[in-house]
Amino acid sequence: MIAAATRSEHDLLGDRDVPAEAYWGIHTLRARENFPITGTPISAYPHLIDALAAVKEAAALANEELGLLEPQKAAAIAQACREIRAGELHDQFVVDVIQGGAGTSTNMNANEVVANRALELLGHTKGQYAFLHPNEDVNLGQSTNDVYPTAVKIATVFAVRTLLKAMAVLQDAFAAKAVEFRDVLKMGRTQLQDAVPMTLGQEFSAYAVMIDEDRNRLAEAAELTYEINLGATAIGTGLNAPAGYAEAARRHLAAITGLPLVTAANLVEATQDCGAFVQMSGVLKRIAVKLSKSCNDLRLLSSGPRAGLGEINLPPVQAGSSIMPGKVNPVIPEVVNQVAFEVIGNDVTITMAAEAGQLQLNAFEPVILHSLSKSIAHLRNACMTLAERCVDGITANEEQLRSAVERSIGLVTALNPHIGYTIATDIAKEALATGKGVGELVLERGLLSADTLAGLLRPEAVAGGGRVLF
């Protein structure tokens, strides 16, 4: 067997052989050995890889502008970064997403990949760091402690944009059902007991409005991540970064990403503060909680089909049981519920990681990144799945819904202004005792004519005009 070709690289701890074809180097090699935690490499989060490349490109351009980096080196680094942002070499970002060192291994993985691709562009072979070095050139004027959080913030913004689009799809799906069901009368319930009549359209309109509200809150939370600490270097003092570097790097990074990035007013504070991530996670939890509540409703309203409420039908997407023939389960709302549970758990993780920071740095941003990224991606997938494989295909059992209204004693509340509270209370008691419907008893007593009663039961009469907001 022919041994795989290697190259030798040197670091603080000594010499190691690295696969010759690898764009990563010795630091990445050690990180792979040290952190076999999740089995998820950072390449699983392409927004992060793109953000890291954007930061490295911005730094190279700033260093060239300030006369600190030779134009030829800057051009090679920038070209390597553009290739990465175009989707190339992502498979070379191999360190585990959860790692010790406050993200140093992620930063060095990026430095090494960029350096080795830049070396190729300059006509050299990988590992010939005398011509272009991962630390001295690619990481010039930087520290993991400003590169990593800046990249995480940029990655979060772009990931959030995908979630916002998915939420808009789900909102539109609920809104379409609100319009479709605007004249379908049903009983509203509080504490699982009959309350007063409403329309099914109003019920679905509420779900659409809840998502719309959360989209606004999510967009607001994303704005907090526009504040970056690039130029802070190790602890926020800007050590080893020349005057003008922070602003030059920010300007180039804003141009590369298209984001309205701003440099934090106090870089010492910004280097240790994870408040923007806590805020973002809190909004994701809010979305998860409300989305899960809506799915609870869908499961309850569709329960049955004969021994439950049976007011709506969810589209059947798969057989529901390995033992019970004919059973179909609400599997789409169920999977969305589970995503919500995960997001709520991730919020606890992010909260504890942000709290655990000490003095001038938070060392636990890798798990914040991992948790935020999972929450955003899974919520995005959940919203699309719920919209396309569930909500779009929901139908109403209109006869069941109207029959429930006519049988419910809750109907008597709508008749209060016309027959009086005392008589209405008596009607309610008799309905409970005899099992007769409220409308039936009202007609028997001659309290209202059939035409008048029918008019009072129109959706626009009992449900505030049957109003929906879409």
KEDREN-950229 format. One record per residue (C-alpha): residue number from 1; residue in three letters; x negated, y negated, z. Coordinates in Angstrom, 2 decimals. Last residue first. Example, Ala and Ser with C-alpha at 12.3 -4.5 7.8 and 13.67 -1.06 7.14 Angstrom:
# residues 2
<node 2, "SER", <-13.67, 1.06, 7.14>> <node 1, "ALA", <-12.30, 4.50, 7.80>> 
***
This chain:
# residues 470
<node 470, "PHE", <56.21, -39.44, 5.26>> <node 469, "LEU", <57.25, -40.84, 8.63>> <node 468, "VAL", <60.31, -38.72, 9.13>> <node 467, "ARG", <63.70, -40.05, 10.10>> <node 466, "GLY", <66.69, -37.76, 10.42>> <node 465, "GLY", <68.79, -40.85, 10.99>> <node 464, "GLY", <68.11, -40.73, 14.69>> <node 463, "ALA", <68.63, -37.01, 14.85>> <node 462, "VAL", <72.29, -36.59, 15.74>> <node 461, "ALA", <73.89, -38.95, 13.22>> <node 460, "GLU", <71.44, -38.68, 10.32>> <node 459, "PRO", <71.47, -34.91, 10.67>> <node 458, "ARG", <75.29, -34.79, 10.44>> <node 457, "LEU", <76.81, -33.37, 13.61>> <node 456, "LEU", <78.79, -36.50, 14.43>> <node 455, "GLY", <80.44, -36.37, 11.02>> <node 454, "ALA", <81.47, -32.78, 11.52>> <node 453, "LEU", <83.00, -33.70, 14.88>> <node 452, "THR", <84.94, -36.55, 13.30>> <node 451, "ASP", <86.20, -34.32, 10.50>> <node 450, "ALA", <87.24, -31.59, 12.93>> <node 449, "SER", <89.08, -34.09, 15.05>> <node 448, "LEU", <87.85, -34.93, 18.52>> <node 447, "LEU", <89.04, -34.26, 22.07>> <node 446, "GLY", <91.71, -31.85, 20.91>> <node 445, "ARG", <90.91, -29.46, 23.69>> <node 444, "GLU", <90.33, -26.60, 21.26>> <node 443, "LEU", <88.25, -28.86, 18.99>> <node 442, "VAL", <85.91, -29.84, 21.82>> <node 441, "LEU", <85.71, -26.21, 22.90>> <node 440, "GLU", <84.65, -25.03, 19.43>> <node 439, "GLY", <82.08, -27.81, 19.13>> <node 438, "VAL", <80.52, -26.82, 22.43>> <node 437, "GLY", <80.33, -23.18, 21.39>> <node 436, "LYS", <81.95, -20.42, 23.39>> <node 435, "GLY", <79.89, -18.20, 25.65>> <node 434, "THR", <82.62, -18.32, 28.26>> <node 433, "ALA", <80.79, -19.50, 31.38>> <node 432, "LEU", <78.06, -21.50, 29.66>> <node 431, "ALA", <80.53, -23.17, 27.30>> <node 430, "GLU", <82.84, -23.88, 30.20>> <node 429, "LYS", <80.10, -25.61, 32.15>> <node 428, "ALA", <79.02, -27.67, 29.15>> <node 427, "ILE", <82.59, -28.76, 28.43>> <node 426, "ASP", <82.97, -29.90, 32.03>> <node 425, "THR", <79.75, -31.92, 31.78>> <node 424, "ALA", <80.98, -33.50, 28.55>> <node 423, "ILE", <84.23, -34.40, 30.24>> <node 422, "THR", <82.35, -36.23, 32.97>> <node 421, "TYR", <79.83, -37.84, 30.60>> <node 420, "GLY", <82.37, -39.31, 28.21>> <node 419, "ILE", <83.99, -37.95, 25.04>> <node 418, "HIS", <82.45, -40.12, 22.31>> <node 417, "PRO", <79.27, -41.50, 23.90>> <node 416, "ASN", <78.51, -38.09, 25.44>> <node 415, "LEU", <78.86, -36.16, 22.16>> <node 414, "ALA", <75.13, -35.99, 21.41>> <node 413, "THR", <74.53, -34.69, 24.93>> <node 412, "VAL", <77.10, -31.93, 24.31>> <node 411, "LEU", <74.86, -30.43, 21.65>> <node 410, "GLY", <72.52, -29.21, 24.37>> <node 409, "ILE", <75.22, -26.68, 25.19>> <node 408, "SER", <73.88, -24.74, 22.23>> <node 407, "ARG", <76.15, -22.65, 20.04>> <node 406, "GLU", <76.57, -25.20, 17.23>> <node 405, "VAL", <72.89, -26.07, 17.25>> <node 404, "ALA", <71.87, -22.40, 17.20>> <node 403, "SER", <74.17, -21.80, 14.26>> <node 402, "ARG", <72.53, -24.68, 12.42>> <node 401, "LEU", <69.05, -23.20, 12.85>> <node 400, "GLN", <70.06, -19.64, 12.00>> <node 399, "GLU", <71.86, -20.86, 8.89>> <node 398, "GLU", <68.82, -22.92, 7.84>> <node 397, "ASN", <66.21, -20.20, 8.17>> <node 396, "ALA", <63.40, -22.50, 7.03>> <node 395, "THR", <60.46, -21.69, 4.78>> <node 394, "ILE", <56.71, -22.00, 5.38>> <node 393, "GLY", <54.49, -21.44, 2.33>> <node 392, "ASP", <52.38, -24.59, 2.37>> <node 391, "VAL", <51.98, -24.31, 6.14>> <node 390, "CYS", <50.39, -20.86, 6.15>> <node 389, "ARG", <47.67, -19.87, 3.73>> <node 388, "GLU", <46.80, -23.25, 2.24>> <node 387, "ALA", <47.28, -25.57, 5.19>> <node 386, "LEU", <46.18, -23.23, 7.97>> <node 385, "THR", <43.17, -22.04, 5.99>> <node 384, "MET", <42.08, -25.58, 5.13>> <node 383, "CYS", <42.44, -26.75, 8.73>> <node 382, "ALA", <40.63, -23.68, 10.09>> <node 381, "ASN", <37.73, -24.06, 7.69>> <node 380, "ARG", <37.20, -27.67, 8.75>> <node 379, "LEU", <37.61, -26.75, 12.40>> <node 378, "HIS", <34.98, -24.04, 11.94>> <node 377, "ALA", <32.51, -26.39, 10.29>> <node 376, "ILE", <32.93, -29.19, 12.82>> <node 375, "SER", <32.82, -26.96, 15.88>> <node 374, "LYS", <29.90, -24.91, 14.60>> <node 373, "SER", <27.88, -28.02, 13.77>> <node 372, "LEU", <28.59, -29.61, 17.14>> <node 371, "SER", <27.54, -26.47, 19.00>> <node 370, "HIS", <24.31, -25.95, 17.06>> <node 369, "LEU", <23.37, -29.64, 17.18>> <node 368, "ILE", <24.02, -29.82, 20.92>> <node 367, "VAL", <22.06, -26.58, 21.37>> <node 366, "PRO", <19.10, -28.19, 19.62>> <node 365, "GLU", <19.62, -31.46, 21.56>> <node 364, "PHE", <18.52, -29.85, 24.80>> <node 363, "ALA", <15.23, -31.59, 25.57>> <node 362, "ASN", <16.87, -34.92, 26.43>> <node 361, "LEU", <14.14, -37.49, 26.80>> <node 360, "GLN", <12.94, -40.45, 28.90>> <node 359, "LEU", <13.97, -39.26, 32.39>> <node 358, "GLN", <15.72, -35.92, 32.35>> <node 357, "GLY", <18.46, -34.65, 30.06>> <node 356, "ALA", <20.74, -32.04, 31.61>> <node 355, "GLU", <23.90, -34.15, 31.29>> <node 354, "ALA", <23.78, -34.00, 27.49>> <node 353, "ALA", <23.33, -30.22, 27.56>> <node 352, "MET", <26.17, -29.81, 30.07>> <node 351, "THR", <28.59, -31.84, 27.96>> <node 350, "ILE", <27.51, -30.14, 24.74>> <node 349, "THR", <28.10, -26.70, 26.25>> <node 348, "VAL", <31.50, -27.73, 27.65>> <node 347, "ASP", <32.45, -29.11, 24.24>> <node 346, "ASN", <31.40, -25.84, 22.65>> <node 345, "GLY", <33.91, -24.05, 24.86>> <node 344, "ILE", <36.70, -26.34, 23.65>> <node 343, "VAL", <35.57, -25.74, 20.07>> <node 342, "GLU", <35.66, -21.96, 20.60>> <node 341, "PHE", <39.20, -22.05, 22.02>> <node 340, "ALA", <40.30, -24.14, 19.05>> <node 339, "VAL", <38.80, -21.65, 16.62>> <node 338, "GLN", <40.78, -18.95, 18.39>> <node 337, "ASN", <44.03, -20.87, 18.01>> <node 336, "VAL", <43.26, -21.27, 14.30>> <node 335, "VAL", <42.90, -17.50, 14.02>> <node 334, "GLU", <46.28, -17.02, 15.65>> <node 333, "PRO", <47.98, -19.61, 13.44>> <node 332, "ILE", <46.78, -17.59, 10.42>> <node 331, "VAL", <47.62, -14.18, 11.89>> <node 330, "PRO", <51.30, -14.83, 12.54>> <node 329, "ASN", <52.03, -11.08, 12.48>> <node 328, "VAL", <53.95, -8.94, 10.00>> <node 327, "LYS", <55.47, -5.64, 11.17>> <node 326, "GLY", <57.05, -3.44, 8.52>> <node 325, "PRO", <55.70, -0.19, 9.90>> <node 324, "MET", <54.40, -0.30, 13.49>> <node 323, "ILE", <51.22, 1.79, 13.91>> <node 322, "SER", <48.36, 0.04, 12.10>> <node 321, "SER", <50.12, -3.28, 12.48>> <node 320, "GLY", <50.57, -6.65, 10.85>> <node 319, "ALA", <50.37, -6.05, 7.14>> <node 318, "GLN", <48.79, -9.08, 5.50>> <node 317, "VAL", <49.56, -12.59, 4.28>> <node 316, "PRO", <53.26, -12.93, 5.05>> <node 315, "PRO", <54.29, -16.59, 4.63>> <node 314, "LEU", <55.55, -17.99, 7.93>> <node 313, "ASN", <59.31, -17.98, 8.23>> <node 312, "ILE", <61.13, -20.56, 10.32>> <node 311, "GLU", <63.88, -20.49, 12.92>> <node 310, "GLY", <63.40, -16.86, 13.93>> <node 309, "LEU", <63.73, -17.61, 17.63>> <node 308, "GLY", <62.91, -14.04, 18.62>> <node 307, "ALA", <64.58, -10.64, 18.41>> <node 306, "ARG", <65.34, -10.66, 14.71>> <node 305, "PRO", <62.20, -11.92, 12.98>> <node 304, "GLY", <61.17, -12.32, 15.66>> <node 303, "SER", <58.99, -15.29, 16.41>> <node 302, "SER", <58.68, -17.91, 13.67>> <node 301, "LEU", <59.39, -20.88, 15.95>> <node 300, "LEU", <57.07, -19.45, 18.60>> <node 299, "ARG", <54.13, -18.80, 16.28>> <node 298, "LEU", <54.53, -22.20, 14.62>> <node 297, "ASP", <54.75, -23.89, 18.01>> <node 296, "ASN", <51.56, -22.26, 19.28>> <node 295, "CYS", <49.95, -23.37, 16.02>> <node 294, "SER", <50.89, -26.99, 16.75>> <node 293, "LYS", <49.43, -26.66, 20.24>> <node 292, "SER", <46.21, -25.25, 18.76>> <node 291, "LEU", <45.89, -28.23, 16.45>> <node 290, "LYS", <46.44, -30.56, 19.38>> <node 289, "VAL", <43.76, -28.91, 21.49>> <node 288, "ALA", <41.29, -28.55, 18.63>> <node 287, "ILE", <41.61, -32.17, 17.55>> <node 286, "ARG", <41.07, -33.35, 21.13>> <node 285, "LYS", <38.08, -31.02, 21.43>> <node 284, "LEU", <36.61, -32.52, 18.26>> <node 283, "VAL", <37.17, -35.97, 19.77>> <node 282, "GLY", <35.33, -34.95, 22.92>> <node 281, "SER", <32.50, -33.49, 20.86>> <node 280, "MET", <32.06, -36.79, 19.06>> <node 279, "GLN", <31.97, -38.71, 22.32>> <node 278, "VAL", <29.45, -36.31, 23.84>> <node 277, "PHE", <27.32, -36.60, 20.71>> <node 276, "ALA", <27.41, -40.40, 20.83>> <node 275, "GLY", <26.50, -40.32, 24.53>> <node 274, "CYS", <23.29, -38.36, 24.01>> <node 273, "ASP", <21.02, -41.01, 25.55>> <node 272, "GLN", <17.29, -40.33, 26.02>> <node 271, "THR", <15.83, -41.86, 22.87>> <node 270, "ALA", <18.53, -44.54, 22.65>> <node 269, "GLU", <17.71, -45.96, 26.07>> <node 268, "VAL", <14.01, -46.33, 25.27>> <node 267, "LEU", <14.94, -47.64, 21.84>> <node 266, "ASN", <16.97, -50.55, 23.18>> <node 265, "ALA", <18.83, -52.42, 20.43>> <node 264, "ALA", <19.37, -49.22, 18.49>> <node 263, "THR", <18.40, -49.45, 14.83>> <node 262, "VAL", <21.40, -49.64, 12.52>> <node 261, "LEU", <22.54, -47.27, 9.79>> <node 260, "PRO", <25.24, -48.29, 7.34>> <node 259, "LEU", <25.08, -44.94, 5.48>> <node 258, "GLY", <24.23, -44.54, 1.80>> <node 257, "THR", <21.80, -41.76, 2.71>> <node 256, "ILE", <18.74, -42.91, 0.73>> <node 255, "ALA", <19.44, -46.63, 1.07>> <node 254, "ALA", <20.10, -46.35, 4.80>> <node 253, "LEU", <16.92, -44.33, 5.20>> <node 252, "HIS", <14.89, -46.96, 3.34>> <node 251, "ARG", <16.22, -49.76, 5.52>> <node 250, "ARG", <15.79, -47.76, 8.72>> <node 249, "ALA", <12.18, -46.90, 7.84>> <node 248, "ALA", <11.38, -50.54, 7.09>> <node 247, "GLU", <13.07, -51.71, 10.29>> <node 246, "ALA", <11.26, -49.19, 12.49>> <node 245, "TYR", <7.92, -49.74, 10.74>> <node 244, "GLY", <7.82, -53.51, 11.07>> <node 243, "ALA", <5.04, -53.54, 13.62>> <node 242, "PRO", <3.08, -50.31, 13.49>> <node 241, "ALA", <4.27, -46.94, 14.85>> <node 240, "ASN", <1.65, -45.29, 17.05>> <node 239, "LEU", <3.65, -46.02, 20.26>> <node 238, "GLY", <7.16, -47.22, 19.45>> <node 237, "THR", <8.10, -47.61, 23.11>> <node 236, "GLY", <11.13, -45.36, 22.79>> <node 235, "ILE", <9.84, -42.19, 24.39>> <node 234, "ALA", <7.79, -40.42, 21.71>> <node 233, "THR", <8.37, -42.38, 18.50>> <node 232, "ALA", <11.01, -45.13, 18.78>> <node 231, "GLY", <10.70, -45.88, 15.08>> <node 230, "LEU", <13.88, -43.96, 14.24>> <node 229, "ASN", <16.25, -44.51, 17.17>> <node 228, "ILE", <19.54, -44.41, 15.29>> <node 227, "GLU", <22.96, -46.10, 15.56>> <node 226, "TYR", <25.21, -44.82, 12.76>> <node 225, "THR", <26.32, -42.05, 15.11>> <node 224, "LEU", <28.82, -44.34, 16.82>> <node 223, "GLU", <30.68, -44.75, 13.51>> <node 222, "ALA", <31.43, -41.03, 13.48>> <node 221, "ALA", <33.48, -41.41, 16.66>> <node 220, "GLU", <35.73, -43.96, 14.94>> <node 219, "ALA", <36.28, -41.64, 11.97>> <node 218, "LEU", <37.21, -38.86, 14.39>> <node 217, "ARG", <39.72, -41.08, 16.20>> <node 216, "ASN", <41.38, -42.00, 12.91>> <node 215, "ARG", <41.56, -38.38, 11.81>> <node 214, "ASP", <43.03, -37.56, 15.22>> <node 213, "GLU", <45.92, -39.96, 14.73>> <node 212, "ASP", <46.66, -38.54, 11.28>> <node 211, "ILE", <46.62, -35.01, 12.69>> <node 210, "MET", <49.18, -35.92, 15.34>> <node 209, "VAL", <51.30, -37.71, 12.73>> <node 208, "ALA", <51.47, -34.60, 10.53>> <node 207, "TYR", <52.48, -32.42, 13.45>> <node 206, "ALA", <55.19, -34.89, 14.45>> <node 205, "SER", <56.56, -34.91, 10.90>> <node 204, "PHE", <56.96, -31.15, 11.15>> <node 203, "GLU", <59.40, -31.49, 14.03>> <node 202, "GLN", <61.14, -34.44, 12.42>> <node 201, "GLY", <61.68, -32.40, 9.28>> <node 200, "LEU", <63.16, -29.58, 11.33>> <node 199, "THR", <65.82, -32.07, 12.28>> <node 198, "MET", <66.93, -33.00, 15.77>> <node 197, "PRO", <69.59, -31.86, 18.20>> <node 196, "VAL", <69.21, -32.25, 21.97>> <node 195, "ALA", <67.52, -30.21, 24.71>> <node 194, "ASP", <67.80, -26.44, 24.78>> <node 193, "GLN", <65.26, -24.95, 27.18>> <node 192, "LEU", <61.65, -24.02, 26.37>> <node 191, "GLN", <60.44, -26.76, 28.76>> <node 190, "THR", <61.99, -29.21, 26.32>> <node 189, "ARG", <63.71, -28.00, 23.17>> <node 188, "GLY", <65.04, -29.57, 19.99>> <node 187, "MET", <67.93, -27.81, 18.36>> <node 186, "LYS", <68.12, -27.70, 14.58>> <node 185, "LEU", <69.48, -29.58, 11.58>> <node 184, "VAL", <67.74, -29.26, 8.21>> <node 183, "ASP", <68.09, -32.61, 6.42>> <node 182, "ARG", <64.40, -33.65, 6.55>> <node 181, "PHE", <63.14, -30.13, 5.89>> <node 180, "GLU", <61.42, -30.79, 2.55>> <node 179, "VAL", <60.21, -34.21, 3.69>> <node 178, "ALA", <58.66, -32.87, 6.88>> <node 177, "LYS", <57.32, -29.91, 4.89>> <node 176, "ALA", <55.42, -32.30, 2.64>> <node 175, "ALA", <54.09, -34.12, 5.71>> <node 174, "PHE", <52.80, -30.86, 7.20>> <node 173, "ALA", <50.91, -30.07, 4.00>> <node 172, "ASP", <49.66, -33.65, 3.69>> <node 171, "GLN", <48.26, -33.52, 7.22>> <node 170, "LEU", <46.56, -30.21, 6.42>> <node 169, "VAL", <44.87, -31.67, 3.34>> <node 168, "ALA", <43.89, -34.81, 5.27>> <node 167, "MET", <42.38, -32.62, 7.99>> <node 166, "ALA", <40.26, -30.91, 5.35>> <node 165, "LYS", <38.98, -34.25, 4.07>> <node 164, "LEU", <38.14, -35.41, 7.59>> <node 163, "LEU", <36.30, -32.15, 8.23>> <node 162, "THR", <34.12, -32.60, 5.16>> <node 161, "ARG", <33.30, -36.15, 6.25>> <node 160, "VAL", <32.41, -34.86, 9.69>> <node 159, "ALA", <29.64, -32.75, 8.19>> <node 158, "PHE", <28.14, -35.82, 6.53>> <node 157, "VAL", <28.23, -37.83, 9.75>> <node 156, "THR", <26.87, -34.94, 11.80>> <node 155, "ALA", <23.89, -34.48, 9.49>> <node 154, "ILE", <23.03, -38.17, 9.85>> <node 153, "LYS", <23.24, -37.93, 13.63>> <node 152, "VAL", <21.18, -34.74, 13.76>> <node 151, "ALA", <18.53, -36.30, 11.52>> <node 150, "THR", <18.20, -39.33, 13.80>> <node 149, "PRO", <18.12, -37.08, 16.86>> <node 148, "TYR", <15.28, -35.01, 15.31>> <node 147, "VAL", <13.12, -37.80, 13.89>> <node 146, "ASP", <13.05, -39.99, 17.01>> <node 145, "ASN", <11.94, -37.46, 19.60>> <node 144, "THR", <10.19, -35.29, 17.04>> <node 143, "SER", <7.77, -38.15, 16.76>> <node 142, "GLN", <7.00, -40.44, 13.86>> <node 141, "GLY", <4.47, -42.97, 12.57>> <node 140, "LEU", <2.96, -40.41, 10.18>> <node 139, "ASN", <4.83, -37.10, 10.28>> <node 138, "VAL", <4.28, -36.33, 6.59>> <node 137, "ASP", <0.74, -37.77, 6.60>> <node 136, "GLU", <-1.15, -36.97, 9.80>> <node 135, "ASN", <1.18, -34.24, 11.01>> <node 134, "PRO", <1.90, -32.13, 7.91>> <node 133, "HIS", <-1.45, -33.03, 6.29>> <node 132, "LEU", <-2.24, -33.96, 2.69>> <node 131, "PHE", <-5.62, -33.37, 1.02>> <node 130, "ALA", <-7.37, -31.79, 4.00>> <node 129, "TYR", <-4.15, -29.83, 4.50>> <node 128, "GLN", <-5.00, -27.26, 1.83>> <node 127, "GLY", <-2.36, -24.90, 3.24>> <node 126, "LYS", <-0.40, -24.47, 0.04>> <node 125, "THR", <-2.46, -24.97, -3.09>> <node 124, "HIS", <-3.44, -28.27, -4.67>> <node 123, "GLY", <-2.28, -30.05, -7.82>> <node 122, "LEU", <-0.68, -33.09, -6.19>> <node 121, "LEU", <2.78, -31.63, -6.69>> <node 120, "GLU", <1.59, -28.45, -5.04>> <node 119, "LEU", <0.34, -30.44, -2.05>> <node 118, "ALA", <3.73, -32.17, -1.84>> <node 117, "ARG", <5.41, -28.75, -1.61>> <node 116, "ASN", <3.04, -27.80, 1.20>> <node 115, "ALA", <3.53, -31.05, 3.06>> <node 114, "VAL", <7.33, -31.02, 2.79>> <node 113, "VAL", <7.54, -27.45, 4.04>> <node 112, "GLU", <5.07, -28.12, 6.86>> <node 111, "ASN", <6.69, -31.32, 8.07>> <node 110, "ALA", <10.17, -29.77, 7.95>> <node 109, "ASN", <9.12, -26.74, 10.01>> <node 108, "MET", <7.33, -29.20, 12.28>> <node 107, "ASN", <10.54, -31.16, 12.92>> <node 106, "THR", <12.52, -27.99, 13.56>> <node 105, "SER", <9.82, -26.68, 15.88>> <node 104, "THR", <9.78, -29.97, 17.77>> <node 103, "GLY", <13.54, -29.85, 18.34>> <node 102, "ALA", <13.49, -30.67, 22.04>> <node 101, "GLY", <10.72, -28.15, 22.71>> <node 100, "GLY", <12.71, -25.00, 23.27>> <node 99, "GLN", <14.74, -23.54, 20.46>> <node 98, "ILE", <18.30, -22.93, 19.31>> <node 97, "VAL", <18.57, -23.28, 15.52>> <node 96, "ASP", <16.04, -20.51, 15.00>> <node 95, "VAL", <13.17, -21.50, 12.74>> <node 94, "VAL", <13.45, -20.58, 9.05>> <node 93, "PHE", <13.63, -23.70, 6.95>> <node 92, "GLN", <11.97, -22.13, 3.91>> <node 91, "ASP", <15.30, -20.93, 2.52>> <node 90, "HIS", <16.25, -24.58, 2.00>> <node 89, "LEU", <13.46, -24.81, -0.57>> <node 88, "GLU", <15.62, -26.55, -3.19>> <node 87, "GLY", <19.07, -27.98, -2.56>> <node 86, "ALA", <18.79, -31.41, -4.19>> <node 85, "ARG", <17.88, -32.84, -0.77>> <node 84, "ILE", <14.91, -30.49, -0.78>> <node 83, "GLU", <13.86, -31.72, -4.21>> <node 82, "ARG", <14.19, -35.30, -3.05>> <node 81, "CYS", <11.99, -34.54, -0.05>> <node 80, "ALA", <9.26, -33.06, -2.25>> <node 79, "GLN", <9.41, -36.13, -4.48>> <node 78, "ALA", <9.11, -38.47, -1.49>> <node 77, "ILE", <6.12, -36.56, -0.15>> <node 76, "ALA", <4.41, -36.62, -3.55>> <node 75, "ALA", <5.09, -40.33, -4.01>> <node 74, "ALA", <3.82, -41.16, -0.53>> <node 73, "LYS", <0.63, -39.18, -1.15>> <node 72, "GLN", <-0.06, -41.01, -4.42>> <node 71, "PRO", <0.82, -44.37, -2.88>> <node 70, "GLU", <-1.70, -43.88, -0.05>> <node 69, "LEU", <-0.04, -44.16, 3.35>> <node 68, "LEU", <-0.52, -46.91, 5.93>> <node 67, "GLY", <-0.11, -49.92, 3.64>> <node 66, "LEU", <3.13, -51.08, 5.22>> <node 65, "GLU", <5.16, -50.25, 2.11>> <node 64, "GLU", <3.48, -46.84, 1.92>> <node 63, "ASN", <4.40, -46.13, 5.52>> <node 62, "ALA", <7.99, -47.23, 4.88>> <node 61, "LEU", <8.25, -45.03, 1.78>> <node 60, "ALA", <6.84, -42.05, 3.66>> <node 59, "ALA", <9.19, -42.62, 6.61>> <node 58, "ALA", <12.23, -42.86, 4.34>> <node 57, "GLU", <11.26, -39.60, 2.60>> <node 56, "LYS", <10.75, -37.82, 5.92>> <node 55, "VAL", <14.10, -39.08, 7.23>> <node 54, "ALA", <15.91, -38.01, 4.04>> <node 53, "ALA", <14.30, -34.58, 4.18>> <node 52, "LEU", <15.47, -34.14, 7.76>> <node 51, "ALA", <18.98, -35.23, 6.75>> <node 50, "ASP", <19.10, -32.76, 3.85>> <node 49, "ILE", <18.00, -29.96, 6.17>> <node 48, "LEU", <20.60, -30.98, 8.76>> <node 47, "HIS", <23.40, -31.13, 6.16>> <node 46, "PRO", <22.32, -27.67, 5.01>> <node 45, "TYR", <23.17, -26.12, 8.40>> <node 44, "ALA", <22.42, -22.42, 7.96>> <node 43, "SER", <18.92, -23.56, 6.98>> <node 42, "ILE", <18.34, -24.10, 10.71>> <node 41, "PRO", <18.02, -20.36, 11.06>> <node 40, "THR", <20.74, -18.36, 12.82>> <node 39, "GLY", <19.42, -15.17, 14.42>> <node 38, "THR", <20.70, -16.61, 17.67>> <node 37, "ILE", <17.72, -16.30, 20.01>> <node 36, "PRO", <14.49, -15.00, 18.46>> <node 35, "PHE", <12.72, -18.18, 19.64>> <node 34, "ASN", <9.01, -17.59, 20.28>> <node 33, "GLU", <8.10, -15.51, 17.25>> <node 32, "ARG", <9.86, -17.76, 14.77>> <node 31, "ALA", <8.40, -20.76, 16.59>> <node 30, "ARG", <4.87, -19.35, 16.22>> <node 29, "LEU", <5.26, -19.00, 12.46>> <node 28, "THR", <6.83, -22.45, 12.18>> <node 27, "HIS", <3.79, -23.96, 13.87>> <node 26, "ILE", <1.49, -21.97, 11.60>> <node 25, "GLY", <2.98, -22.99, 8.28>> <node 24, "TRP", <6.14, -23.25, 6.20>> <node 23, "TYR", <5.96, -23.27, 2.42>> <node 22, "ALA", <5.51, -19.52, 2.44>> <node 21, "GLU", <3.89, -17.85, -0.59>> <node 20, "ALA", <0.59, -17.17, 1.17>> <node 19, "PRO", <2.25, -15.55, 4.17>> <node 18, "VAL", <0.66, -17.15, 7.25>> <node 17, "ASP", <-2.39, -15.74, 9.04>> <node 16, "ARG", <-3.10, -17.29, 12.41>> <node 15, "ASP", <-5.97, -19.27, 13.92>> <node 14, "GLY", <-6.18, -20.83, 17.38>> <node 13, "LEU", <-3.92, -22.18, 20.10>> <node 12, "LEU", <-4.12, -25.86, 19.17>> <node 11, "ASP", <-3.56, -25.09, 15.47>> <node 10, "HIS", <-5.30, -23.38, 12.56>> <node 9, "GLU", <-4.03, -21.83, 9.33>> <node 8, "SER", <-5.22, -18.78, 7.42>> <node 7, "ARG", <-3.60, -17.81, 4.13>> <node 6, "THR", <-1.90, -14.52, 3.38>> <node 5, "ALA", <-1.38, -12.09, 0.54>> <node 4, "ALA", <0.74, -9.06, 1.31>> <node 3, "ALA", <-1.27, -5.89, 1.91>> <node 2, "ILE", <-1.33, -3.42, -0.96>> <node 1, "MET", <0.00, 0.00, 0.00>> 
***
